[in-house]
Amino acid sequence: MYNFKPAAIKRRRFLGNTWIAAAAVTGVALSPRIGAGQTHAADRSGSENAGKGVLNQPQVPCDPSLPWPENGVTSEMSVGEIRQIASINPLPYYYPTLIRLTPGAEYRFSADGSWADGTITASPDGWLAFILEAGARLPFRRLFLLCGSVGRTDRRIFAIGSGRVWKAPATDQMPQDRQLYLFPNDWKVKLLYKNNREIPDKPLHVTVRRLS
């Protein structure tokens, strides 16, 4: 039996026919409320030119119910290239990176910073929600765990957390949309993303390096 004392009520969520009030474990921090639109940057420099050639990407909508526009041109990474996504907004169901994944290539992900699930502040490794994790997009993994997807579909999603090495699917398993999208492992109902927030003084950012 898990012995934990609820410290903050997360929000009411619908699971089957039962409304559940999800609670965080002791010690969660409250996060400030921020605006809805943010801009992030991708560092498109190679490993020998780290810190140069930063590409500022256009602002993306934060309302997950809105259709996604074309937010710039996606491109594949060369072997050894490093790109940095300076601030991941947890509001969109799929957050675009403009990285077009190469079939069969290996990538190393590293992430730090924080984002907020309602009043619950979490790292890229998410927060422990026990049975409530069953309703997540990546079931039985921590809520607000940093995840990625190949294209805007949950058929090709994978856990990232604070860091991992990941191999892209082979050509015959790749969807037509090969862009890498990032998102927190929240519940599957898109409307429940509306209380997700960035942490302005320590935003969650991700570094991607292509290894092969």
Order of alpha helices (4+ residues) and beta strands (2+ residues): beta-beta-beta-beta-beta-beta-beta-beta-beta-beta-beta-beta-beta-beta-beta-beta
